[in-house]
Amino acid sequence: MEISRVDPGHVPWRVPDVVDDVIRRTHRSTKKIDESGFRVAPLGVPFAFELGSPDDTRDFVFTSRNLPFVYLKNFIHMKFMVNSRHIFGLGERVSKFELEDGIYSLWNYDNVAEETGIPPGNNMYGSHAFYLIHLHNPKLFAAVFFLNSNPIDIKIRHVGMQTQVDHIFTGGIVDAFFIQSGTVEQVMQSYHYLIGNPVPLPYWAFGYHQSRWGYRDIIHLKDVVHKFEEFNIPLDTIWMDKDYMENYRVFTINEKKWYGLNQFIKEQHEKGRHFVAIVDPGIAIDPHYTVYADGLERGVYLQGSGKDQPLVGVTWPGYSVWIDFLHPAAESFWEECLAHFHEKVPFDGLWLDMNEPSNFCDGECPDETHYIYYQFPLDFYDDLYYNPTHRGIERGTVSMEALHYGGTVHQPEFNYHNLYGLMQSRTTARFFMAKLGKRPFIISSSTFPGIGRYASHWLGDNHSSWHFMEYSIAGIFNFQLFGIPFVGADICGFEGNATINLCSRWMQLGAFYPMMRNHNGPKGAPQEPYIDPRLASISRKAIHTRYSLARYIYSEYMHAAHRGGIIFKPVLFEFPEDNNTYSILDTTFMFGSALRVTPVLEDKVDVMTSYFPNSDWFEFPSFKKVMSYNHSSRYGKNLELHCSLDSEKLNVHIKAGSIFSYQDQAMDLSINTITKLLDHPIKLVVVPDHYELAYGNIYYDDEHPVNFRTQFHDYNIELHKNTIKIVLAAGTDRFTYNKADQTITHVIILNAANYHNTQCAKVYDKVDHTFRQLKHEFNGEILTLSPQEGYTMLFSRIETISWYNTCLLYTSPSPRDATLSRMPSSA
């Protein structure tokens, strides 16, 4: 729905390049308005609209009936009544996942603080005017998205079983998208289709990353890497903060401290490791600084209040200017800077920091002015009826009157401020694909809807506290909604000093973040996992456990990259009909649909109690059954979980009905990078539910930056009773995957009491059209199948795997004949 104000001489601002025009046209034409459930009040009565059931006008998701709607220049006020108490989204913020009563401000700002809902708001690096609604029919969800880049306040107030939502926009138009009720996965895939599915990532991205601001020189960094090797702790990626720069100047190297950095990185590449460098957008003003002089000559900088003069602000190197990524010469300038930098520092990924853009003065900073918290007088504020964030909107950023390329009509920073990180990330991603021939590994501080197509995110400068560790779970949930699934918090915390207990628990939790990175600030005590023997042991086990699920984690992410959706989610989203899951909303999570993680979020805890919904649940990786499905109840029960630090136990549990890949070779100390697991086969873990059904999938590709949409294998794996079917659901047979991790050495079937009389097991090879006999072993309700000597089970060859309580001779090549004699459920 688009609402704009007709004002002669004034063309309203519309956010460009987020939702493709083709998608807009497609969505507008799919249904007639009266068939969609979207209803608009007839002419002659107060303007109102609502989204509800097409068949029942009394049923609604939200309505604006009898509620205010005000539309002025730079002020739009719209109020909804949402037919639910349970709303999620709006960010970026540090708080619980479910939105509580309060005012939530959306305006990109380099800041981290707990969001209380009390003005002035603690808005942060990103702005996402999206919220997800859990409807009264608990199976169903709906969503609302406003595409608006100007400052926004959204007020939440619960009224009985409903929620009143006030929206205040300070510019643009009403560009709203309403996603009709469906499952949470359907709703999220629809939203991600609108804004663009996540960027495909390289396999190494899912390993362990080590970073800090405070590695003094090349000797210090070499010592860090050596200690990881000495203590047998896996290490995939080394990150560098600003320490490597000459006087904090972007694209420079302090050769005195970092002589030999290029060769050191090449040595790490030979060991299977990777390197990520920080890049700030503020460019130091110095006519002798080549980067600055070249950009000035090309005219690619954001323009200030002076005629044809770059806007001046202050960042780490001092007085600075910013690239205007709307300028037609900016992309080639940025690519050349990155290419020259890559020759000196052969990075594999880039960390785009401070691109809100962050400024150490407020607004514009003329040279003669002391820049600390300087308030530049602006006529611009005269046009604002209302100021979201309830502080100066130029606080910590550049002037809103700064101009982007294209003139003065629609190019003020006020409109483009929230888009700066998106524009920078898009240009950087093009460099990775076109110049390096690699998938972009880009971590951006600033975010906005659509940036997930190019970059990922971390949760910012958090604190070394149990409180912030718990909040990280909700933070990651939010970015799953926002279409940026590869995200993580700074493990052990950025600000302050983490205790060994806190750091140990955080490493255990972080092993199941989509992005696992340990990072802290320059004033913090060292927190690398080798600094304490117990921390080293706990970290080693946590990382190896993550490695054992490497193919599963990569598959879950790449499915989201292809079709949208979420990979790290509340247990509620897997069991939406169980209201008891709200009690564990912020303290547990599912990774994919197979694995539930229950982290320890308090100090000195040896035993904890947590709610488990009604299902069969199994410990991972012991495969011990801890709870059985209760046929007489809708609900589950609380389980007591042992979790002492000395035991190094991770409370990870498998949900019945799941199939996933597992590599126990990952626990071998020789596996010190995640990519080594590509050279090892997998085991397939199959967990029938109480109907003897299970489902999973596995994804393979060659990590190509462009052909990922066609050159891949995506297999659906389905269990029905005593037969597993493997189907190439997407991709092409013309693609060939040659790594060892497409080989299955064992099929481990849990919950297998019904299969205890198994006498025979066979696999149907669709390439040579033959059945091959499998070895089978039954032990304690676990049935294990494995190939006979001399036969290699490859995903690309297998069509079915079946097991029986009688042995038959098969003359037909068809796998359908092999499944005629099914094992009865009472076998």
HUGIWO-V640175 format. One record per backbone hydrogen bond with DSSP energy under -0.5 kcal/mol. NH is the residue of the N-H (numbers start at 1). CO is the residue of the C=O. Records with the same first field share a line. If there is no record, write none. Layout:
NH=CO + CO
This chain:
3=174
7=5 + 10
10=7
12=10
20=18
24=20
25=21
26=22
27=23
28=24
29=25
30=26 + 27
35=32
36=32 + 33
37=33
38=33
39=37 + 50
41=48
45=42
50=39
51=62
52=37
53=56 + 59
59=56
61=51
62=51
63=81
64=49
67=64
70=77
72=75
75=72
76=169
77=70
78=167
79=68
80=165
81=63
82=80 + 163
83=61
84=82
86=134
87=85
88=132
89=97
90=130
91=128
94=113
95=93
99=87
102=156
103=117
104=154
105=103
106=152
107=105
109=124
111=109
115=94
116=114
119=117
120=389
121=389
123=121
124=92
127=447
128=91
130=128
131=144
132=88
133=142
134=86
135=133 + 140
136=83
138=136
140=137
141=182
142=133
143=179
144=131
145=177
146=129
147=145 + 175
148=146
152=106
153=168
154=104
155=166
156=102
157=164
159=162
162=159
163=82
164=157
165=80 + 163
166=155 + 164
167=78
168=153
169=76
170=151
174=3
175=173
176=1 + 174
177=145
179=143 + 177
180=178
182=141
187=183
188=184
189=185
190=186
191=187
192=188
193=189
194=190
195=191
196=192
199=452
205=202
206=203
207=204
209=516
210=237
211=518
213=520
214=212
215=212
216=214
218=257
221=217
222=218
223=219
224=220
225=221
226=222
227=223
228=224
229=225
230=226
231=227
232=229
233=228
234=232
235=672
236=208
237=208
238=274
239=210
240=276
241=212
244=241
245=242
246=249
247=245
249=246
250=248
252=249
254=244
255=253
258=254
259=255
261=258
264=260
265=261
266=262
267=263
268=264
269=265
270=266
271=267 + 268
272=269
273=268
274=236
276=238
277=349
278=240
279=351
281=353
283=321
284=282
285=319
286=284
289=286
290=288
293=289
294=290
295=291
296=292
297=293
298=294
299=295
300=295
302=322
303=403
304=309
309=306
311=302
313=320
315=318
318=315
320=313
321=283
323=281
324=300
325=323
327=324
330=327
331=327
333=329
334=330
335=331
336=332
337=333
338=334
339=335
340=336
341=337
342=338
343=339
344=340
345=341
347=345
348=275
349=275
350=441
351=277
352=350 + 443
353=279 + 351
358=354
359=396
360=314
362=374
363=361 + 397
364=362
365=312
366=364
369=366
373=360 + 371
374=371
376=362 + 374
381=378
382=379
383=380
384=381
385=383
388=386
390=387
391=388
395=392
397=394
399=363
402=399
403=303
404=411
407=404
413=402
414=400
415=412
416=412
417=413
418=149
419=416
420=416 + 417
423=419
424=420
425=421
426=422
427=423
428=424
429=425
430=426
431=427
432=428
433=429
434=430
435=431
436=431
437=432
438=432
442=440
443=350
444=442 + 456
445=352
447=125
449=127
451=448
453=450
454=451
455=451
456=442
457=486
459=488
462=460
464=495
465=463
469=465
470=466
471=467
472=468
473=469 + 470
474=470
475=471
476=472
477=473
478=474
479=475
480=476
481=477
482=478
483=480
484=479
487=485
488=457
490=460
491=489 + 517
493=490
495=462
503=499
504=500
505=501
506=502
507=503
508=504
509=505
510=506
511=507
512=509
513=510
514=487
515=487
516=207 + 514
517=489 + 515
518=209
519=491 + 517
521=494
524=521
531=528
532=529
536=532
537=533
538=534
539=535
540=536
541=537
542=538
543=539
544=540
545=541
546=542
547=543
548=544
549=545 + 546
550=547
553=549
554=550
555=551
556=552
557=553
558=554
559=555
560=556
561=557
562=558
563=559
564=560
569=567 + 590
573=570
574=570 + 571
575=571
578=575
579=577
581=578
582=579
583=580
584=581
585=582
587=584
588=584
589=597
590=569
591=595
592=567 + 590
594=591
595=591
596=653
597=589
598=651
599=597
601=599
608=641
610=639
612=637
615=613
617=627
618=654
619=624
620=652
623=619
626=617
627=617
631=629
633=630
637=612
639=610
641=608 + 639
643=606
644=606
647=644
648=644 + 645
649=644
651=649
652=620 + 650
653=596
654=618
655=594
656=616
657=687
658=655 + 687
659=695
660=685
662=683
663=548
666=663
667=664
668=665
671=668
672=670
676=673
677=674
678=675
679=676
680=677
682=743
683=662
684=746
685=660 + 683
686=684 + 748
687=658
688=686 + 750
689=693
692=689
694=719
695=657
696=717
698=715
700=713
702=711
709=706
710=707
711=707
712=710
713=700
714=730
715=698 + 713
716=727
717=696
718=725
719=694
720=723
721=692
722=720
723=720
724=801
725=718 + 723
726=799
727=716 + 725
729=714 + 727
730=714
732=712
735=732
738=736
740=678
741=678
742=739
743=740
744=793
745=682 + 743
746=682
747=785
748=684 + 746
749=747 + 783
750=686 + 748
752=781
755=752
756=753
758=755
759=804
760=804
762=802
763=772
764=800
765=763 + 770
766=764 + 797
769=765
770=765
772=763
774=761
775=786
777=784
779=782
782=779
783=749
784=777 + 782
785=747
786=775
788=773
791=788
793=744 + 791
794=792
795=742
797=794
798=794
799=764
800=764
801=724
802=762
803=722
804=760
811=809
817=814
818=814
819=815 + 816
820=817
822=820
827=824
